[in-house]
Amino acid sequence: MPNSRRLTRTPAFWLVAAALLLLTFAAAAPSPLYVVYQAAWGFSSGTLTVIFAVYAVFLLLALTTVGRLSDFLGRKPLLYGSLLLEAGAMLLFTTADGVGPLLVARAVQGFATGAATGALSATLVDLQPQRSPGLGALINGVASTLGLAVGAFGSGLLVQYGPAPRVLVFALLAAGFLLAVAALTLVPETAERRPGALASLVPRARVPRPARRAFLAATPALIAVWSLGGLYLSLGPSLAVGVLHLRNHLVGGLVITTMTAGGTLGSLLLRGRPARTALRFGSTALALGVLGTLAALGAHSTPFFFAMTALAGLGFGATFLGALSGVAPLAAPAERAELFAAVYVLSYLAFSAPAVVAGFTSPHLGLLTTATGYGVAVACLALLSLATTFARTPAAAPPAPVAAAPVRPAEARGAACPAAEGR
């Protein structure tokens, strides 16, 4: 396409940011539907959390294999392929008629999201306005968490009040991804093709020696925040229905929205503060928020539940930002990708494995008892993280330019740190 039809730097930047927002919207879209699927097909809470975890496993697989391909093939080939695959995943959701097809749809979505994450995040940094050198990292974090919040709310709204609740949201998202592919033809390519694509597919995860002590100290914080995220995104709507007896699917989506919106606010409030400050504030808010949430569930108080969920989300964002900021500057630029691959592995294991255990435990112990044990474990990890900030004396330097992302762990792309997603 002639260069005259390409967008200039600033509008191209915001178009890519919109594509990232759409990607994270889609990541949260199935969560309010889990209780609908469960009621329609009669599967257990354990199966529900396996469906949730499959997404995280395939996302991690993509991040640690094809996640760096855009550095060698160019950004746009990977963006076209991954966003088309994402559209295909949305269509698989519209035709899913049982657990098997739903697992396939989630796996394809996870892989597509992981593949798109690196390319979108790198493109944002490539295109960020020269007068705002940290904008790419900030938008990566904000778009990720904002997309999750809006996605859970929007999906809950359509499921509750729209026609064809198991189809409509995914049909709209499929159309959105096709439009995004068409719009990205106007975005200039920002990376030249170079050799090394095959070698980049080999997963590499390693904590460099200078960062090992800080990584070990950050481990309780990483496990705490991502375990909590896994619980909310998999069983949050089930808690609203089973414990608080809230049958409105919009309310189930609001549970996730409240937590992820709190995460966005936490990362923004503590951005630019020393890592130790962010960790202390975040770990305290996380522990208090989780324990308060459990108290609200025990008292069947819906307003208190949402208030404490917001506080836990605030702690989520600040804790993750502090943990990441304390580790990232200790790795040399050539070692940073391997360090963040190690962060991926730890974070996604915490994101998925405890939620699966909770899903299989809840039919035997009850959802409230399982959530209580889960929450107490998260609070203990948060307090352990808080204790490590007093036991060690890290440098009080401002954090590296990273931004927290509760749907997925951050990725090292220069200043780019997207999240599960996913992210």
C-alpha positions in Angstrom: 0.0 0.0 0.0 1.4 3.4 -0.8 2.9 5.3 2.0 0.4 8.1 1.5 -2.4 5.8 2.8 -0.5 5.0 6.1 -1.6 6.7 9.3 0.9 9.1 10.9 2.5 8.1 14.2 0.0 9.4 16.7 -3.2 8.1 15.2 -1.5 4.8 14.5 -0.5 4.6 18.2 -4.1 5.0 19.3 -5.4 2.5 16.8 -3.0 -0.1 18.1 -4.1 0.8 21.7 -7.7 0.2 20.7 -6.8 -3.2 19.3 -5.1 -4.1 22.6 -8.2 -2.9 24.5 -10.4 -5.2 22.3 -8.1 -8.1 22.9 -8.3 -7.7 26.7 -12.1 -7.1 26.4 -12.4 -10.5 24.8 -10.2 -12.1 27.5 -12.8 -11.3 30.1 -15.9 -11.9 28.0 -16.4 -15.6 28.8 -16.1 -15.1 32.6 -19.8 -14.0 33.2 -20.9 -16.9 31.0 -19.3 -19.6 33.0 -22.3 -20.0 35.3 -24.5 -20.0 32.3 -22.5 -22.8 30.7 -22.5 -24.7 34.0 -26.2 -24.5 34.3 -26.8 -25.5 30.7 -24.4 -28.4 30.6 -24.3 -29.5 34.2 -20.5 -29.7 34.7 -18.7 -29.2 38.1 -16.8 -26.3 39.5 -13.7 -28.2 38.9 -14.4 -28.5 35.1 -15.3 -24.8 35.1 -11.8 -23.9 36.4 -10.1 -26.3 33.9 -11.9 -24.4 31.1 -10.5 -21.2 32.6 -7.0 -22.6 33.1 -6.7 -23.9 29.5 -6.7 -20.3 28.4 -3.8 -19.4 30.7 -1.8 -22.5 29.7 -2.0 -21.8 25.9 -1.5 -18.1 26.5 1.8 -18.9 28.3 2.8 -21.3 25.6 2.3 -18.6 22.9 4.1 -15.9 25.0 7.2 -18.1 25.5 7.4 -19.4 21.9 5.9 -17.1 19.2 5.9 -14.0 21.5 9.1 -12.7 20.1 8.5 -13.5 16.4 7.5 -9.9 15.6 11.1 -8.9 16.4 12.2 -11.0 13.4 9.3 -11.2 11.0 7.9 -7.7 11.6 5.0 -6.6 13.7 2.2 -6.7 11.2 2.5 -10.3 10.0 2.1 -11.6 13.5 -0.7 -9.1 14.3 -2.7 -10.1 11.2 -2.3 -13.8 12.0 -3.0 -13.6 15.7 -6.0 -11.3 15.4 -7.6 -13.5 12.7 -7.0 -16.5 15.0 -8.7 -14.5 17.7 -11.7 -13.9 15.5 -11.8 -17.6 14.8 -11.8 -18.3 18.5 -14.8 -16.0 19.0 -16.7 -17.9 16.2 -15.8 -21.2 18.0 -17.5 -19.8 21.1 -20.7 -19.0 19.2 -21.0 -22.7 18.1 -19.9 -24.4 21.3 -22.4 -26.9 22.5 -20.5 -28.6 25.3 -17.4 -28.8 27.4 -15.2 -30.1 24.6 -15.8 -27.3 22.1 -15.6 -24.8 24.9 -12.1 -26.1 25.9 -11.0 -25.8 22.2 -12.4 -22.2 22.0 -10.5 -21.2 25.1 -7.3 -22.8 24.0 -7.4 -21.1 20.6 -8.2 -17.8 22.3 -5.4 -18.2 24.8 -2.8 -18.9 22.1 -4.1 -16.1 19.9 -4.0 -13.6 22.8 -0.5 -14.7 23.8 0.7 -14.3 20.2 -0.8 -10.9 19.8 0.3 -9.5 23.1 4.0 -9.2 22.3 3.4 -7.7 18.9 0.8 -5.2 20.1 2.9 -4.1 23.1 6.1 -3.7 21.0 4.2 -1.7 18.4 2.8 0.6 21.0 6.4 1.4 22.2 7.6 1.7 18.6 4.9 4.3 17.8 4.6 6.2 21.1 4.9 9.9 20.6 8.5 11.1 21.0 7.5 13.8 23.5 6.0 11.1 25.8 8.6 8.3 26.1 6.7 6.4 28.8 3.3 6.5 27.2 3.6 3.1 25.5 4.2 1.3 28.8 1.4 3.3 30.5 -1.1 2.5 27.8 -0.1 -1.2 27.8 -1.0 -1.4 31.5 -4.1 0.7 31.4 -5.5 -0.8 28.3 -5.0 -4.3 29.7 -6.8 -3.7 32.9 -9.4 -1.3 31.5 -10.2 -3.9 28.8 -10.8 -6.6 31.4 -13.0 -4.3 33.4 -15.1 -3.2 30.5 -15.1 -6.7 29.0 -16.5 -8.3 32.1 -19.1 -5.5 32.5 -20.1 -5.5 28.8 -20.3 -9.3 28.6 -22.5 -9.4 31.7 -24.7 -6.7 30.3 -25.3 -8.6 27.0 -25.7 -11.9 28.7 -28.3 -10.5 31.1 -30.3 -8.2 28.7 -29.3 -9.1 25.1 -30.7 -11.9 22.9 -28.8 -15.2 22.4 -26.6 -14.7 25.5 -24.2 -17.5 24.5 -23.7 -16.1 21.0 -24.2 -12.3 20.8 -21.0 -11.1 22.7 -18.8 -13.4 20.7 -20.3 -12.6 17.3 -19.8 -8.9 18.1 -16.2 -9.5 19.1 -15.5 -11.6 16.0 -16.7 -8.7 13.9 -14.5 -6.3 16.0 -11.4 -8.3 15.4 -12.0 -8.5 11.6 -12.4 -4.7 11.6 -9.2 -4.4 13.6 -7.3 -6.5 11.0 -8.6 -4.2 8.3 -7.7 -1.0 10.2 -4.2 -2.3 10.9 -3.4 -2.2 7.2 -3.2 1.6 7.8 -0.5 1.2 10.5 3.1 1.5 9.3 5.4 -1.4 9.9 7.8 -0.6 12.7 10.2 -3.6 12.7 12.4 -4.8 9.9 12.6 -8.5 9.0 15.8 -10.1 10.2 17.2 -13.6 10.7 16.7 -15.6 13.9 13.0 -16.4 13.8 13.3 -20.1 14.3 15.8 -19.7 17.2 13.3 -17.3 18.9 10.7 -20.0 19.2 12.8 -21.8 21.8 11.4 -20.9 25.2 14.0 -19.3 27.5 13.3 -18.6 31.2 16.1 -17.7 33.5 16.6 -15.4 36.5 20.0 -13.6 36.1 22.2 -13.8 39.2 21.9 -10.1 40.2 18.1 -10.4 40.2 17.8 -13.7 42.0 17.5 -12.4 45.6 14.9 -9.8 44.5 13.0 -12.3 42.5 12.9 -14.7 45.5 11.6 -11.9 47.7 9.0 -10.9 45.1 7.7 -14.5 44.7 5.1 -14.3 47.5 3.7 -11.1 46.0 3.5 -12.5 42.5 1.8 -15.7 43.7 -0.6 -13.7 45.9 -1.8 -11.3 43.2 -2.1 -13.8 40.4 -3.8 -16.5 42.6 -6.4 -13.8 43.5 -6.8 -12.9 39.9 -7.4 -16.5 38.9 -10.0 -16.9 41.7 -12.0 -13.9 40.6 -11.9 -14.5 36.9 -12.9 -18.2 37.2 -15.1 -18.4 40.3 -16.0 -14.7 41.0 -19.5 -14.9 39.3 -20.1 -18.3 41.0 -19.4 -16.6 44.4 -21.9 -13.9 43.5 -24.6 -16.5 42.7 -23.8 -19.3 45.2 -22.9 -17.2 48.3 -24.5 -13.8 47.8 -27.5 -15.2 45.8 -27.2 -12.6 43.1 -28.7 -14.1 40.0 -28.2 -11.1 37.7 -25.4 -11.9 35.3 -24.5 -8.2 35.1 -23.6 -8.4 38.8 -21.4 -11.4 38.2 -19.5 -9.3 35.6 -19.3 -6.4 38.0 -17.4 -8.6 40.5 -14.6 -8.9 37.9 -14.9 -5.3 36.8 -14.5 -4.1 40.4 -11.4 -6.0 41.0 -9.7 -5.2 37.7 -10.7 -1.5 37.9 -9.1 -1.4 41.3 -6.0 -2.9 39.9 -5.8 -0.1 37.3 -6.2 2.5 39.9 -3.6 0.9 42.2 -1.0 0.8 39.4 -1.7 4.4 38.4 -1.5 5.7 42.0 1.8 4.1 42.8 3.4 4.6 39.4 6.7 6.4 39.8 7.1 5.5 43.5 9.9 3.3 44.8 9.3 -0.4 44.5 9.4 -0.9 48.3 6.7 1.8 48.8 4.4 0.2 46.2 4.9 -3.3 47.7 4.2 -2.1 51.2 1.1 -0.2 50.2 -0.1 -3.0 47.9 0.5 -5.9 50.2 -1.3 -4.2 53.0 -4.3 -3.3 50.8 -4.3 -6.8 49.3 -4.4 -8.5 52.7 -7.0 -6.2 54.2 -9.1 -6.4 51.0 -9.1 -10.2 50.8 -9.9 -10.6 54.5 -12.6 -8.0 54.3 -14.1 -9.8 51.3 -14.2 -13.0 53.2 -16.0 -11.3 56.1 -18.5 -9.8 53.6 -19.2 -13.3 52.1 -19.7 -14.7 55.6 -22.1 -11.8 56.5 -23.8 -12.1 53.0 -23.2 -8.3 52.6 -23.2 -7.3 49.0 -22.1 -3.7 49.4 -19.3 -4.6 51.8 -18.2 -7.4 49.4 -17.8 -5.0 46.5 -16.0 -2.4 48.6 -13.5 -5.0 49.9 -13.1 -6.4 46.3 -12.2 -2.9 45.2 -9.6 -2.6 48.0 -8.2 -6.0 47.1 -8.0 -4.9 43.5 -6.2 -1.7 44.5 -3.6 -3.9 46.4 -3.4 -6.2 43.4 -2.3 -3.4 41.0 0.1 -1.8 43.5 1.7 -5.1 44.6 2.3 -6.4 41.1 3.8 -3.0 40.1 6.1 -3.0 43.1 7.2 -6.6 42.6 7.9 -6.0 38.9 9.6 -2.7 39.5 11.9 -4.2 42.1 13.1 -7.0 39.8 13.2 -5.5 36.3 16.1 -3.0 36.7 18.4 -5.7 38.1 18.6 -7.5 34.7 20.8 -6.3 31.9 18.8 -5.5 28.7 20.1 -8.7 27.0 18.8 -10.8 30.0 15.5 -9.1 30.5 13.4 -11.3 28.1 14.5 -14.4 29.9 13.8 -12.8 33.3 10.3 -11.9 32.2 9.8 -15.4 30.8 10.5 -16.6 34.4 7.9 -14.1 35.7 5.4 -15.5 33.1 5.9 -19.0 34.2 5.5 -18.2 38.0 2.6 -15.9 37.4 0.6 -18.1 35.1 1.1 -21.1 37.3 -0.3 -19.0 40.2 -3.1 -17.7 38.0 -4.4 -21.1 36.9 -3.3 -24.0 39.2 -4.8 -22.7 42.6 -8.1 -21.9 40.8 -8.3 -25.4 39.4 -7.6 -26.9 42.9 -10.3 -24.6 44.3 -12.7 -25.7 41.6 -12.3 -29.4 42.4 -12.4 -28.7 46.2 -15.5 -26.6 46.3 -18.0 -29.4 45.6 -16.7 -31.3 48.6 -16.1 -28.5 51.1 -18.6 -25.9 49.8 -17.9 -22.7 47.8 -17.7 -20.5 50.8 -15.3 -22.7 52.8 -13.1 -23.1 49.7 -13.0 -19.4 49.1 -12.2 -18.8 52.7 -9.2 -21.1 52.7 -8.1 -19.7 49.4 -8.4 -16.1 50.6 -6.6 -16.7 53.9 -3.7 -18.3 51.9 -3.6 -15.2 49.6 -3.7 -12.9 52.7 -0.8 -14.8 54.3 1.3 -14.5 51.1 0.5 -10.8 51.0 1.7 -10.4 54.6 4.8 -12.4 53.9 5.5 -10.1 51.0 5.0 -7.1 53.3 7.4 -8.7 55.8 10.1 -9.1 53.1 10.1 -5.3 52.4 11.2 -4.7 56.0 13.6 -7.7 56.2 15.7 -6.6 53.2 17.0 -3.2 52.3 16.6 -2.7 48.5 17.7 0.5 46.9 15.0 3.2 47.1 15.3 4.1 43.4 12.2 4.9 41.4 10.7 1.9 39.7 11.5 1.0 36.1 8.9 2.2 33.5 6.5 -0.7 33.8 2.8 -0.9 34.3 0.8 -3.5 36.0 -1.6 -5.7 34.1 -4.0 -8.0 36.1 -5.3 -10.1 33.1 -1.6 -11.2 32.2 1.9 -10.8 33.5 4.2 -8.1 32.1 6.5 -8.7 29.2 9.9 -7.2 28.6 9.9 -5.1 25.4 12.1 -2.3 26.2 9.7 -0.1 28.1 6.7 -2.2 27.2 5.0 -4.3 29.8 1.6 -5.4 28.7 -1.2 -9.0 30.7 -3.3 -11.9 30.4 -3.4 -11.0 29.9 -3.3 -11.5 30.2 -2.0 -10.1 28.8 
